[in-house]
Amino acid sequence: MAPLQTKQLAERLYAAYKNNRALEKDQIPPTLDLSAAYSIQHALTLRKTQDGEPLRGYKISLTSPETQKLFNSEKPLYGALTAPALSDGTIELASMLSPLIEIELIFLIQEDIQTADSLATILSKTKIAPGIEVPDCRFTDWFPNITLGQVVADSAVAGRIIIGEAVGNVSFDQLDDIRGELFLDGQAIASGRSSEVLRHPVNAIKWLAEELESHGLSLEKGMAVSSGTFILPKKLETGRYEAHYEGIGSVALTVH
């Protein structure tokens, strides 16, 4: 794809993002291959940073066979998170387009991560926080009705993440097949296990480090990474959500 076309498509997505107005699906070519789609995403991220939204981390999507099947993918995807994506735990539903909710562990990067790092080294360089992700999309009627390339171009449908209190010195075994549960107004609405995330969430961080390097990017100290959902996404509604993770802790989100 020509650089001018990449920039034009990124600007189209940026306008939808800034104006909180969804695009019709034909506004971004559905046949984008992953290379072109990531080029658009990177141009979109650059546009956000130029407009005063510094890069704060990444989200990883399609980390289970079930979610990969929804978008005909054989591997995960990543999307950039700029500063407004980090929520303080309160969201106005009207500020989103068509949001969903997922439960995910958040890895907080304490030291730069290298592709050569072992899983144990990655864990030693991170803290783990209970998290909630609220995916959102710049396309109308999007889930699961857009193509893989459109998902990637739209920053892997990045919306907001909510980060709970982090814990350090977490071992591989402490995150292995743990249970996560999502509550809405005190009622359990979904549960899943960490094994849904590439068999273990730290595998997702390893994958991301390698994938970013292939695009000339890296995981740097201070970044947050939403590592992949334990559950199939649920539609976001008003109310108070809580996500609980075995041995890690809890985090809450209020939606007005």
Secondary structure, DSSP 8 states (H G I E B T S, - for coil): --HHHHHHHHHHHHHHHHHT--B-GGGS-TT--HHHHHHHHHHHHHHHHHTT--EEEEEEE--SHHHHHHTT-SS-EEEEEEGGGB--SEE-GGGSSS-EEEEEEEEEESS-B-TT--HHHHHHTEEEEEEEEE---SBTT-TTTS-HHHHHHTGGG--EEEE---B-S--HHHHTT-EEEEEETTEEEEEEEGGGTTTSHHHHHHHHHHHHHHTT--B-TT-EEE---SS--EE--SEEEEEEETTTEEEEEEE-
